[in-house]
């Protein structure tokens, strides 16, 4: 499964989830199934949710026996609907829920999905291919002001204004349809004249714009904010929510949600400060560097 996606903070997440034999768990972001596999190996039963049809197909091929034995149930869906999905699959009361929020290694590495500034492909970025809105739609339809708001808020991009201006100019000549075409516009906004750029430079100038587009296309912040209150209601007493986020705005939503749950006397925050990957994990997987893990335990 490591070829599909490398799960970040896997050991820590599973230890903090405190998996019980035959306990029920929801993997709200199935991806490559790393967390699900670990829960199954520790004796838990899993409801795995993912928007991405490719992720579900991959797990179907790699967890045949657990699916046949009904230790693993797979369903396509959005975790913003976690309560409804849980009810339909008889997981109304569970011992733990895990969120590994963001994009998977497989999605990034597949050029045709349009998530990566390192590989040319259609400017897509949809986690659910049935979603009507692609990244190219946002790039070619949003006003200059809306693009600025998107890049500055979600991407925290310092050059959001000039990048938005260059996008509007470029699309006036020809619609921007590929990741490479968008990268060329960003390169122009940064005043870079060289034909080829190193992966390091591409990341430095493009990752915030690409991240903002991905988060907007998939409504990631809104979905997380909507899902967490449902998750706390699904937990049995003593059950835990474990979240792994990779963006400061995602982490802020989790932090504030957990504080609200604690204020309402629904339970306690286990991680007073978020856990982060150690140096060895970051060295082995550079994509793990921004990860933050938080845990909440329900007490009523």
N, C-alpha and C positions, 0 to 999 in steps of 0.2 A: 504493500500500500504506500510505502514511502515514495515510489515513483510517481504517484498521483499527487500527494500532498504531504508535507512534513508538518505534523501537529506540533505547535509551539507550547512549551510549558506542560507537556503531556503528563509527566510523572507527578508534578505538583498538582495539576488539575484533578487527576484521578484520586490521589491521596486525600485531597480536600473534599472531594465529592462523597467520600466514605461509603463506597459501594457495599451494599448488603446482598447476600445470596438470595436470589429470587426477588430482589427489590425491583421496582419499576423506575426507569429513567428515560428522560427525553433528551435526545441530541437534537437541538433546535437548528443546528447548522451542520448537517452530516458531512458534507465535503468528501474527503478521501476516506472517511470512516475511522480515523486513528483513535479518536476518543471512544467511539462506539465499540471498536474492537477491544479496547482496554476494559471497558465496563463489562462486556460479555465474558472476557477472560477472568474477571473477578466475580462472576456468578450472577450479574445483573441481567435484567430483561430490558430491551431498548425499543423505543419508538423513535425512528430516525426520520427527520424532516429536512427536505432541501428543495429549493426552487429549481435547481439545475438538473435537467433530465440526464445529462452526461454523468453527473455524480451518482444518481440513483442507479443508472445502468451499471456503472463500475462496481458499486456495492453489491448489486444483484449477482454479478459474476463472481464476486470474491467471498460472499457470505452465504452460499447456497444452503449449507447444512443448518445454520442458525435460523435462516428464514423458514426452511421446511419444518424445523422444530418449534417454530413460533417464539423463539427467543428474541428475534429481531423482526420488527414490523417497519416497512418502508412506506413513506408517502410523500408525494410531491405537494408542496405548499409553502406558504409564507409564514414565518414565525409570528407575524402580527396577528395571525389567526390561531395561535397555539391552543387556546382554550377549546375552540370548535374542533380542531384536529384531534386533540387529546380525547374529547368526548366521543367522537366518531370511532376512535380506535380503543375505547375502554381503558384509557389512561387518565381518568379524571383525577385520581389521587396518586401522586408519585413521590419517590424518595429523593429525587434530584433532577435538575435540569442544567444542561451545559450549553453555553453560547460561545462559539469561536467566530467572532464577527469579522466580516471583511471578505476578501477575495482569496480563493485557493491558489496553490502553486500551479495546478493544472490549468486553471483559467488564465493565469498570467502567462504561462508558457505556450498557450495555444494562440498563435497569431490570428487565426480566423475569428476568435472571440472578441478581438479589439480592445482588450484590457491593457495591452503592453505597448509602451513607447519604444521597446527594443526590437519588436517584430512588426513588419508591415502587415496590415490586414484591414478589413472593413471597420469603420468606426462604430462599433456595435455596443459592447459593454453590458448587454442584458444578461442577468443571471438566469432569468426565465425567458427562453426564446419566444414565448408566446406574448411577452410584454409588447405593447404597441409602440412604445417610445424607445428609440435608439439614441446613442450619444450624438450621432450625426444630425439627428433632428434638432437637438438642443443647440448644437453649434451653428446650424444654418437658419434657425427660426428665432431664437431669443434675441432681444434687443441688446445693444451695447451695454446699457445699464444693467440688464438682467445677467448678462455674462460676467460683468464686473462683480456683481453681488455674489454670484455663484463661485467664482474663483477666489474671491477675497474671504468669503465666509467658510465655505467647505474646504477649499484648498489652502487657505491662509497664504495665498500667493502675493508677494510684495509687488510684483509687476502686473497685477490683475488688470489695471486700467489700460496699459499699453498693449497687453496681449489681447484684450477685448477689442480694442481699436483695430489691431492688425487682422483679427479674425473677420470683422465686418468688412474691411477693405478687401481681403482675399476672396471672401464668398461673393462679393459683388461682381467679381470676374468669373469665378467658377466655384460651384458648391464644394465644400470640404467633405470628402467621403471616406478617407482612409487615415489610419494612424500616422502614416508617413507624411501626408499632406498637412495634418495638424502640427506635427513636429516641425515641419518647415516654417510654418507661421510663427510658432513659438521661438524658433531659432532666430527669425527675423526680428522679433520683438526684443530679443536679448542682444541684438546687434552682432551676431556671430556670422561670419562670412565664409568660413571653411565649408567645403562640400561634405566632408565626413566628420562625424563626432564620435568620441569614445563613449562606451556605455556609461561611464561615470558622468560625463558632461550631459548626456541625454537625460539621465536620472535627475541631475541637479536642476535642469531647466524645465523638465516636463512632468515630473511625478506629481506635483501638486495640482496641476491642471487636469491630468488624467484621473487622479483620485477624486477630485471634485465632480467631474462628469459621471464617474461610476457611481458615486454616492447619490447623485441626483437622479440618474436613470433608474436606480433600484430603490429609491426612497429609503435609504438605509437608516438614517437617524430617526425618521418618523416611525418606521417599523419597530425599531428597538424600543423607543419610548412607549409605544402602544403595547408591546409584548410583555415587558417586565411586570406590570401590575397583574396581568393574567397569570404569569408564571408563579407569583407568590401565592395566588389563590389555589393553584393546582397542587402545591406541596402538602405532604403529610407533616405532622408535627415532627420536628427534627430534620426535615428535608432541607436540602441546600440548593441554592442557585450558584453556579460557577460561571463567571464571564471572563472571556479573553478578548480584549479590544486592541486596536492598532492605531487609533486616531484619538486625539485629545477630546474632540467633541463627543465621540462615542463613550469614552471613559467618563466624561462629565455627566452624561445621561445616566450611566450605571451608578456612579457615586451619589448623585442627587436622588435617584430612585431608592437606593439602599438607605440613605439617610431618612427619607420619607417613611419607608417601611419601619425603620427603627423608632422614629418619632410616633408612629401609630401603634407602637408596642406589638408589632407583628413578629418580631424576632430580633436578632442581633447581627451586626456586621462582624464577620470573622477576621477579615483583613483590614485592619485600621489604616494601613498603607498598602497600595497595590504591590503585588509580587511582580518582579521583572526577571527576564532570563539572565542566567549567569554568563560569564565571559566565554565559557566553552561552548554553550549553545549558540551564542551570537557568532562565534568564530565558525561554527559548523553550518549555521543557517543565518545569513545576514538579514533575511527578511524578518527574523524574530526580534530585531533590535528595539522596535517601538512597542512591543507587546506589554500589556498590563493585565494582571489577573486579580479579580476581586471575588469575594465569597460572602453570601448572606445565608443565615440559617433561620428557618421559621421555628418559632417557639410556642405558637398557639394553634 
